[in-house]
Amino acid sequence: MQAGIIFSPVLFKSNISKNLFTKESLEPVGMIAVIGFQFFMFSSGVKSDVNMLKSLGRKVWSIGFLSVFLPLLLGFGALKMTTGRETLFFVNFAAATSYSITSFPVIVTLLTDLKLLNSELGRLGLSTAQVSDVFSLFLIFFLSVLKVMSQEMYSRENIFIIAGFIVFVAGILKPALHSLVKKLRNGMPLKDVYIYLIMSLFLGSVFLSHYYGQSAIFAPYIIGLAVPSGPPLGSALVEKFEVVSGLFLPLFVTTCGMRLDLLETKYTAEISIPAAVSIVVITLSKFLVCFVSHSYFWELPKSNAAAFALVMCSRGVVELAFYTFLSDQQVINHGLINFLHTLTTIFFFPLIL
């Protein structure tokens, strides 16, 4: 991210930056970077143990639900009060959703970097983040449906495609892969054709997302969730794909940093006030939900509860990708995207670390 900011118009003058990195030269780099991020999301989905959700108690599900939907409702209300009446419902809802969601891959990466993954705090964070991630995926699906319905050339076919994709993954692909894993554990050899088939499904989900104008961020993640984690199949896929994501994911973060243009972007009151108010409301409400619930239900020390709440409020590469997608689709304007990128880079990363 810092490398991207260095080469952005923030430190270089706009004309120098545009001459060094033209649109034509950045297109191949951006495409490779996005592919690396999609491999990262797929690998993160494969690593996630969906069966773990069945063993979680009501307390964890309640906290996961409240940590997503309470900030969303309060943030959406703050946006409605601070924006003009002409602002579309979809625009306000997309902006509130982009800052209310909790990304399980980001939480896992952060806990791993802080060496808290096997601690009591880490286990609580993983379980709560996994539940929050389920509700975040539901919000993203709902947002995709709203996006299709808000288009002038509204087509029911796009909604049926989105719903059909989820039904196919949950009702056909997931049971088929579980059946395959049972056979593999009974001694059947793991052939390369199985790996190639899953890779084809992963690439096919990316193609369908682009073709129907949806985010190609979360379709690979959903495909990854259908793959049973651990050996023999999940471990083999992670071993093959993690090399690609580890190589190109930093490039994706760099390209997000290069999008920042703080010098030419005009932060008018119409943009900055609603964004700042909604972000403060959403962050404080998420922090209080996580802090109060864990200090009350699990009787954690206040310092541990505060650390857990900060982890749950963290922003990472998934959120950066979501902001970028909303900007590319012209759902929210470029000035707001710059504001969110700046806040994520300058404020939240140092706060967590």
VEXVO-442234 format. One record per residue (C-alpha): x, y, z; residue in three letters. Coordinates in steps of 0.5 Angstrom, whole numbers, plus 500, padded with zeros to 3 digits. Example, Ala and Ser with C-alpha at 12.3 -4.5 7.8 and 13.67 -1.06 7.14 Angstrom:
! residues 2
X	Y	Z	residu
525	491	516	ALA .
527	498	514	SER .
END
This chain:
! residues 353
X	Y	Z	residu
500	500	500	MET .
506	505	502	GLN .
509	503	495	ALA .
503	505	491	GLY .
502	512	495	ILE .
509	513	493	ILE .
508	513	486	PHE .
501	516	486	SER .
500	523	485	PRO .
500	524	493	VAL .
508	525	493	LEU .
509	526	485	PHE .
505	531	481	LYS .
499	529	478	SER .
502	530	471	ASN .
509	526	473	ILE .
505	521	476	SER .
501	520	469	LYS .
507	520	465	ASN .
510	515	469	LEU .
504	510	469	PHE .
500	511	464	THR .
493	508	463	LYS .
495	503	458	GLU .
501	501	462	SER .
497	500	468	LEU .
492	495	465	GLU .
496	489	465	PRO .
499	490	472	VAL .
492	491	474	GLY .
489	485	471	MET .
495	481	474	ILE .
494	484	481	ALA .
486	483	481	VAL .
487	475	479	ILE .
492	475	485	GLY .
487	478	490	PHE .
482	473	487	GLN .
486	467	488	PHE .
487	470	495	PHE .
480	470	496	MET .
479	463	494	PHE .
485	460	498	SER .
481	464	504	SER .
475	460	503	GLY .
478	453	502	VAL .
482	455	509	LYS .
475	456	512	SER .
472	451	516	ASP .
464	452	515	VAL .
462	446	519	ASN .
465	450	525	MET .
459	454	525	LEU .
455	448	527	LYS .
458	448	534	SER .
458	455	535	LEU .
453	457	541	GLY .
447	462	541	ARG .
452	468	544	LYS .
457	468	538	VAL .
451	468	533	TRP .
448	474	537	SER .
454	478	537	ILE .
456	476	530	GLY .
449	479	528	PHE .
449	485	532	LEU .
456	487	530	SER .
454	487	523	VAL .
447	489	523	PHE .
447	494	528	LEU .
452	499	525	PRO .
449	498	518	LEU .
442	501	521	LEU .
446	506	525	LEU .
450	508	519	GLY .
445	508	514	PHE .
441	512	518	GLY .
447	517	519	ALA .
447	517	512	LEU .
440	519	511	LYS .
440	525	515	MET .
446	528	513	THR .
445	527	505	THR .
440	530	501	GLY .
434	527	499	ARG .
436	526	492	GLU .
441	521	494	THR .
439	514	492	LEU .
437	509	497	PHE .
442	504	494	PHE .
448	509	494	VAL .
447	510	502	ASN .
446	503	503	PHE .
452	501	499	ALA .
456	506	503	ALA .
454	503	509	ALA .
455	496	507	THR .
462	497	505	SER .
464	500	512	TYR .
459	495	516	SER .
462	488	513	ILE .
467	484	517	THR .
472	480	513	SER .
474	473	516	PHE .
480	473	512	PRO .
482	480	514	VAL .
481	478	521	ILE .
485	471	521	VAL .
491	475	517	THR .
491	480	523	LEU .
491	475	529	LEU .
496	471	525	THR .
501	477	525	ASP .
499	479	532	LEU .
501	471	534	LYS .
494	471	538	LEU .
491	466	533	LEU .
491	460	539	ASN .
490	465	545	SER .
483	465	548	GLU .
482	472	545	LEU .
484	469	538	GLY .
479	463	538	ARG .
473	468	540	LEU .
475	473	535	GLY .
475	467	530	LEU .
469	464	532	SER .
465	471	532	THR .
469	473	525	ALA .
466	467	522	GLN .
459	468	524	VAL .
460	476	522	SER .
463	474	515	ASP .
456	469	514	VAL .
452	476	515	PHE .
457	480	511	SER .
456	475	505	LEU .
448	476	505	PHE .
449	483	505	LEU .
453	483	499	ILE .
448	478	496	PHE .
443	483	497	PHE .
447	489	495	LEU .
448	485	488	SER .
441	484	487	VAL .
439	492	489	LEU .
445	494	484	LYS .
441	490	478	VAL .
434	493	480	MET .
437	500	480	SER .
440	499	473	GLN .
436	502	467	GLU .
436	496	463	MET .
433	492	469	TYR .
433	484	467	SER .
431	479	472	ARG .
436	474	468	GLU .
441	477	472	ASN .
438	476	479	ILE .
436	469	477	PHE .
444	468	475	ILE .
446	470	482	ILE .
441	466	486	ALA .
442	460	481	GLY .
450	461	483	PHE .
449	460	490	ILE .
444	455	489	VAL .
449	451	485	PHE .
455	452	490	VAL .
451	450	496	ALA .
446	444	493	GLY .
451	441	488	ILE .
458	443	488	LEU .
459	442	496	LYS .
456	435	497	PRO .
459	433	491	ALA .
466	435	493	LEU .
464	432	500	HIS .
463	426	497	SER .
470	426	493	LEU .
473	427	500	VAL .
470	421	503	LYS .
473	417	497	LYS .
480	420	497	LEU .
480	419	505	ARG .
478	411	503	ASN .
484	410	499	GLY .
482	413	492	MET .
488	417	489	PRO .
488	425	488	LEU .
488	426	481	LYS .
490	432	477	ASP .
484	432	474	VAL .
480	434	480	TYR .
485	440	481	ILE .
484	442	474	TYR .
476	442	475	LEU .
476	446	481	ILE .
480	451	478	MET .
476	451	472	SER .
470	452	477	LEU .
474	458	480	PHE .
475	461	473	LEU .
468	460	471	GLY .
466	464	477	SER .
470	470	476	VAL .
468	470	468	PHE .
461	470	470	LEU .
462	476	475	SER .
465	480	470	HIS .
460	478	465	TYR .
454	480	469	TYR .
457	486	472	GLY .
458	484	479	GLN .
464	484	483	SER .
469	478	482	ALA .
471	479	489	ILE .
466	474	493	PHE .
465	469	488	ALA .
471	465	488	PRO .
471	466	496	TYR .
464	462	495	ILE .
467	457	491	ILE .
473	456	496	GLY .
468	455	502	LEU .
465	449	498	ALA .
471	446	498	VAL .
472	441	505	PRO .
478	444	509	SER .
484	440	511	GLY .
487	434	507	PRO .
487	431	502	PRO .
483	436	497	LEU .
483	443	501	GLY .
491	442	503	SER .
493	440	496	ALA .
489	446	493	LEU .
492	451	498	VAL .
499	449	497	GLU .
498	450	489	LYS .
494	457	489	PHE .
497	460	495	GLU .
504	461	492	VAL .
500	465	486	VAL .
496	469	491	SER .
502	471	496	GLY .
506	473	490	LEU .
501	478	487	PHE .
497	480	493	LEU .
502	485	495	PRO .
501	488	487	LEU .
494	489	488	PHE .
495	493	495	VAL .
500	497	491	THR .
495	499	485	THR .
490	501	490	CYS .
495	505	493	GLY .
496	508	486	MET .
489	510	486	ARG .
489	515	491	LEU .
489	522	488	ASP .
489	527	495	LEU .
491	533	491	LEU .
486	534	486	GLU .
480	531	490	THR .
476	536	493	LYS .
473	534	499	TYR .
467	538	499	THR .
462	538	505	ALA .
457	534	501	GLU .
462	528	501	ILE .
466	529	507	SER .
461	530	513	ILE .
456	524	511	PRO .
462	520	510	ALA .
466	522	517	ALA .
459	522	521	VAL .
457	515	518	SER .
464	512	519	ILE .
465	514	526	VAL .
458	512	528	VAL .
459	505	525	ILE .
466	504	528	THR .
463	506	535	LEU .
457	502	535	SER .
461	496	532	LYS .
467	497	538	PHE .
461	498	543	LEU .
458	491	541	VAL .
464	487	541	CYS .
467	490	547	PHE .
460	490	552	VAL .
458	483	549	SER .
465	480	551	HIS .
466	483	557	SER .
459	481	559	TYR .
458	474	556	PHE .
465	472	557	TRP .
467	476	563	GLU .
474	478	559	LEU .
478	483	562	PRO .
477	490	560	LYS .
483	490	556	SER .
482	484	552	ASN .
475	486	551	ALA .
478	492	548	ALA .
483	489	544	ALA .
478	484	541	PHE .
473	490	539	ALA .
479	493	535	LEU .
481	487	532	VAL .
473	486	529	MET .
473	494	527	CYS .
480	493	523	SER .
480	494	515	ARG .
484	490	510	GLY .
485	488	503	VAL .
478	485	502	VAL .
475	492	504	GLU .
480	496	500	LEU .
478	491	494	ALA .
470	492	496	PHE .
472	500	496	TYR .
475	499	489	THR .
469	495	486	PHE .
464	500	488	LEU .
468	506	485	SER .
469	502	478	ASP .
462	501	478	GLN .
461	508	479	GLN .
456	507	485	VAL .
460	512	490	ILE .
464	517	487	ASN .
472	518	487	HIS .
472	523	493	GLY .
469	518	498	LEU .
473	512	495	ILE .
480	517	497	ASN .
477	518	504	PHE .
476	511	505	LEU .
482	509	503	HIS .
486	514	507	THR .
482	512	513	LEU .
484	505	512	THR .
491	506	511	THR .
493	512	515	ILE .
488	511	521	PHE .
486	504	522	PHE .
493	500	521	PHE .
497	504	526	PRO .
491	503	531	LEU .
491	496	531	ILE .
498	495	530	LEU .
END
